[in-house]
Amino acid sequence: MSERSAADEARIEGLTCVITGAASERGIGRGVALTLARHGRPLALLDLDEDGLATAAEAARAAGASHVVTARVDIADEASVDAALTAVEQDEGAPAIGALVSCAGIANPTPFLEMTSAAFERTLRINTLGTFHLARRVLPGMLEQGLGRILAIGSTAAQDGGGNYSTSAYAASKAGVEGLLRGLAKETVGTGVTTAVIAPANIDTDIMGGRLEGERRAQFVARTPVGRLGTTEELGELVAYLVGAHGGFTTGATYNLNGGLRVG
């Protein structure tokens, strides 16, 4: 294997970063998009919600993104993923895809004995299979250009079984995401493509049953060792590092962003 150039990896910042789940105003995907926009990155924002995407695109442009393209997608549907990413690739102003940040997902707090097979499968189809569909679609182009970053949002639930809000189905789906990207890291070693998972907990979004306010907020803060909730901007800055010019010397790792809720 010939030695790769760390300096060459700086070109990742001129390539398009695809972000799923970008439509929700208080979601992780929106926070990541706005953070990368402030770094001047070209973005492709994907979601089911077209109205939310339009708002997200406007905000990303205002924040400094060098180019923004949007596409509607159902990540659980392979054909929908292919169509959305084809639209991104065919956009005149969009550079080649250099990074994928898979943020779209659903929570599921249903107790195990109340869980139906259909509900369990839906959680896995969106959270785990959706990540597979996205990664499988962007990987060939990344391999061809010799550079790419594939990152997914996992969860502390994958490591401790859940219980903070979501339960076993969600924990299983996010454990699948971690295993998938670890395996992909090994399969792409030396190609210029790297993978990473960020495992957050107690981020101030609406995914845990709605906006965290009043007594519910106090409860989540009380069980967070650092004494506050995390922000989507903090998570976005970690993403910016991992999909940026200096993120190429790590692959297959999971980064815990949980305020000390789980250490190690």
C-alpha positions as CSV (number, residue, x, y, z in Angstrom):
1,M,0.0,0.0,0.0
2,S,1.4,3.4,-1.0
3,E,1.4,6.2,1.6
4,R,-1.5,8.5,1.4
5,S,-1.2,12.3,1.7
6,A,-2.9,14.0,4.7
7,A,-2.7,17.2,2.8
8,D,-4.7,15.8,-0.1
9,E,-7.6,15.0,2.2
10,A,-8.2,18.8,2.6
11,R,-10.1,18.6,-0.7
12,I,-12.9,16.9,1.3
13,E,-14.1,20.4,2.3
14,G,-14.9,21.3,-1.3
15,L,-17.0,18.3,-1.8
16,T,-20.7,18.0,-1.1
17,C,-21.8,16.8,2.3
18,V,-25.1,14.9,2.3
19,I,-27.2,15.3,5.5
20,T,-30.4,13.4,6.1
21,G,-33.0,14.4,8.6
22,A,-32.4,18.1,8.0
23,A,-36.0,19.3,7.9
24,S,-36.9,19.4,11.6
25,E,-36.1,22.8,13.0
26,R,-34.9,21.5,16.4
27,G,-33.4,18.2,15.1
28,I,-29.8,17.0,15.0
29,G,-29.8,17.0,11.2
30,R,-30.8,20.7,11.1
31,G,-28.1,21.6,13.7
32,V,-25.5,19.7,11.8
33,A,-26.5,21.4,8.5
34,L,-26.3,24.9,10.0
35,T,-22.9,24.1,11.7
36,L,-21.4,22.9,8.4
37,A,-22.9,25.8,6.6
38,R,-21.1,28.2,8.9
39,H,-17.9,26.3,7.9
40,G,-18.8,27.2,4.2
41,R,-19.4,23.6,3.1
42,P,-21.5,22.7,0.1
43,L,-24.5,20.7,1.3
44,A,-27.2,18.3,0.1
45,L,-30.1,18.3,2.5
46,L,-32.4,15.3,2.5
47,D,-35.7,14.6,4.3
48,L,-39.3,13.4,3.8
49,D,-40.6,16.9,4.7
50,E,-40.3,19.1,1.6
51,D,-41.5,22.3,3.4
52,G,-39.1,21.8,6.2
53,L,-36.3,21.2,3.6
54,A,-37.0,24.5,2.0
55,T,-36.7,26.3,5.3
56,A,-33.6,24.4,6.1
57,A,-32.0,25.3,2.8
58,E,-32.8,29.0,3.2
59,A,-31.2,28.9,6.7
60,A,-28.1,27.0,5.5
61,R,-27.6,29.6,2.7
62,A,-27.9,32.4,5.1
63,A,-25.4,30.7,7.5
64,G,-22.8,30.6,4.7
65,A,-23.1,27.3,2.8
66,S,-21.3,27.6,-0.5
67,H,-24.0,25.6,-2.3
68,V,-27.3,23.9,-1.1
69,V,-29.4,21.4,-2.9
70,T,-32.4,19.5,-1.4
71,A,-34.1,16.3,-2.3
72,R,-37.0,14.4,-0.7
73,V,-36.2,10.9,0.5
74,D,-37.6,8.0,2.4
75,I,-34.4,6.3,3.6
76,A,-36.2,3.1,4.3
77,D,-36.8,2.7,0.6
78,E,-33.8,1.9,-1.5
79,A,-35.3,3.3,-4.7
80,S,-36.1,6.6,-3.0
81,V,-32.5,6.9,-1.7
82,D,-31.2,6.2,-5.2
83,A,-33.5,8.8,-6.8
84,A,-32.6,11.5,-4.2
85,L,-28.9,11.0,-4.5
86,T,-29.1,10.9,-8.3
87,A,-30.8,14.3,-8.1
88,V,-28.0,15.6,-6.0
89,E,-25.4,14.3,-8.4
90,Q,-27.2,15.9,-11.3
91,D,-27.5,19.3,-9.7
92,E,-25.4,21.7,-11.8
93,G,-23.7,23.5,-8.9
94,A,-23.1,20.6,-6.6
95,P,-19.6,19.2,-6.3
96,A,-19.2,15.5,-6.1
97,I,-20.4,13.8,-2.9
98,G,-17.6,13.6,-0.4
99,A,-19.4,13.0,2.9
100,L,-22.6,11.4,4.2
101,V,-24.0,12.3,7.6
102,S,-26.9,10.0,8.3
103,C,-29.1,11.8,11.0
104,A,-32.6,10.7,10.0
105,G,-34.1,8.2,12.5
106,I,-37.0,7.5,14.8
107,A,-37.2,6.9,18.6
108,N,-39.3,4.1,20.0
109,P,-40.1,4.0,23.7
110,T,-42.5,1.0,23.5
111,P,-41.8,-1.7,26.1
112,F,-40.6,-5.1,24.8
113,L,-43.7,-7.1,25.6
114,E,-45.9,-4.4,24.0
115,M,-43.8,-4.2,20.8
116,T,-45.3,-5.7,17.7
117,S,-43.1,-7.3,15.0
118,A,-44.2,-4.5,12.6
119,A,-43.2,-1.7,14.9
120,F,-39.9,-3.4,15.7
121,E,-39.2,-3.9,11.9
122,R,-40.1,-0.3,11.2
123,T,-37.6,1.0,13.7
124,L,-34.8,-1.2,12.2
125,R,-35.8,-0.3,8.6
126,I,-35.5,3.4,9.2
127,N,-32.6,3.5,11.6
128,T,-30.4,0.6,10.5
129,L,-31.4,-0.3,6.9
130,G,-31.8,3.4,6.1
131,T,-28.2,3.9,7.0
132,F,-27.2,0.9,4.9
133,H,-29.1,2.2,1.9
134,L,-27.4,5.6,2.1
135,A,-23.9,4.3,2.6
136,R,-24.2,1.7,-0.1
137,R,-25.4,4.3,-2.6
138,V,-22.6,6.9,-1.9
139,L,-19.7,4.5,-1.4
140,P,-18.9,3.7,-5.1
141,G,-18.3,7.4,-5.9
142,M,-16.2,7.9,-2.9
143,L,-14.0,4.9,-3.8
144,E,-13.7,6.2,-7.3
145,Q,-12.4,9.6,-6.1
146,G,-10.3,8.0,-3.4
147,L,-11.9,10.1,-0.6
148,G,-15.0,10.0,1.5
149,R,-16.5,10.2,5.0
150,I,-19.5,8.1,6.1
151,L,-20.9,9.1,9.5
152,A,-24.0,8.1,11.2
153,I,-25.8,9.2,14.4
154,G,-26.0,6.3,16.8
155,S,-27.1,6.5,20.4
156,T,-25.9,5.7,23.9
157,A,-28.8,3.3,23.9
158,A,-26.7,1.0,21.6
159,Q,-24.2,0.6,24.5
160,D,-26.4,0.5,27.6
161,G,-29.7,-1.0,26.2
162,G,-31.7,2.2,26.4
163,G,-34.1,3.2,29.1
164,N,-33.3,6.9,29.1
165,Y,-36.2,7.3,26.8
166,S,-36.3,4.7,24.1
167,T,-36.1,0.9,24.7
168,S,-35.0,-2.3,23.2
169,A,-36.0,-1.8,19.5
170,Y,-34.3,1.5,19.3
171,A,-31.2,0.1,21.1
172,A,-31.0,-2.8,18.7
173,S,-31.4,-0.5,15.7
174,K,-28.6,1.8,16.8
175,A,-26.3,-1.1,17.8
176,G,-26.8,-2.3,14.2
177,V,-25.6,1.1,13.0
178,E,-22.5,0.9,15.0
179,G,-21.7,-2.6,13.8
180,L,-22.4,-1.7,10.2
181,L,-20.0,1.2,10.2
182,R,-17.3,-0.7,12.0
183,G,-17.5,-3.4,9.4
184,L,-17.5,-0.9,6.6
185,A,-14.4,0.7,8.1
186,K,-12.6,-2.6,7.8
187,E,-13.8,-3.2,4.2
188,T,-12.7,0.3,3.0
189,V,-9.3,0.5,4.8
190,G,-6.6,2.2,2.7
191,T,-9.1,3.6,0.2
192,G,-9.4,7.1,1.6
193,V,-13.0,6.4,2.8
194,T,-13.5,6.5,6.6
195,T,-16.5,5.9,8.9
196,A,-17.6,7.1,12.3
197,V,-20.6,7.0,14.6
198,I,-21.5,9.7,17.1
199,A,-23.5,8.2,20.0
200,P,-25.4,11.1,21.7
201,A,-27.6,11.2,24.7
202,N,-29.7,14.0,26.2
203,I,-29.3,16.4,23.4
204,D,-31.8,19.3,23.5
205,T,-34.1,18.2,20.6
206,D,-37.7,17.0,20.3
207,I,-37.0,13.3,19.6
208,M,-37.6,12.2,23.2
209,G,-41.3,12.7,23.2
210,G,-41.4,16.4,22.3
211,R,-39.7,19.6,23.5
212,L,-37.9,19.2,26.9
213,E,-39.5,21.7,29.2
214,G,-40.4,22.2,32.8
215,E,-40.3,19.1,35.0
216,R,-39.3,16.8,32.1
217,R,-36.3,19.0,31.3
218,A,-35.3,19.1,34.9
219,Q,-35.4,15.3,35.0
220,F,-33.2,14.9,32.0
221,V,-30.7,17.5,33.3
222,A,-30.7,15.8,36.7
223,R,-29.5,12.5,35.3
224,T,-26.8,14.1,33.0
225,P,-23.6,14.2,35.1
226,V,-22.3,17.5,33.5
227,G,-25.4,19.2,34.7
228,R,-27.0,20.4,31.4
229,L,-28.3,19.1,28.1
230,G,-26.2,18.9,25.0
231,T,-26.8,21.1,22.0
232,T,-27.0,20.3,18.3
233,E,-24.3,22.9,17.7
234,E,-21.9,20.9,19.9
235,L,-22.7,17.8,18.0
236,G,-22.4,19.6,14.7
237,E,-18.9,20.8,15.5
238,L,-17.8,17.2,16.2
239,V,-19.3,16.2,12.8
240,A,-17.4,19.1,11.2
241,Y,-14.2,17.7,12.5
242,L,-14.9,14.1,11.4
243,V,-16.0,15.1,7.9
244,G,-13.3,17.8,7.6
245,A,-9.7,18.1,6.4
246,H,-8.3,16.6,9.7
247,G,-10.8,13.8,10.2
248,G,-9.0,11.2,8.1
249,F,-6.9,9.5,10.7
250,T,-9.8,7.9,12.5
251,T,-12.2,5.2,11.2
252,G,-14.6,2.7,12.6
253,A,-14.8,4.6,15.9
254,T,-17.8,5.6,18.0
255,Y,-17.7,9.0,19.7
256,N,-19.8,9.4,22.9
257,L,-21.4,12.8,23.3
258,N,-23.6,12.2,26.3
259,G,-22.5,14.6,29.1
260,G,-20.9,11.8,31.1
261,L,-24.1,9.7,31.1
262,R,-21.9,6.8,30.0
263,V,-18.1,6.8,30.2
264,G,-15.7,4.5,28.5
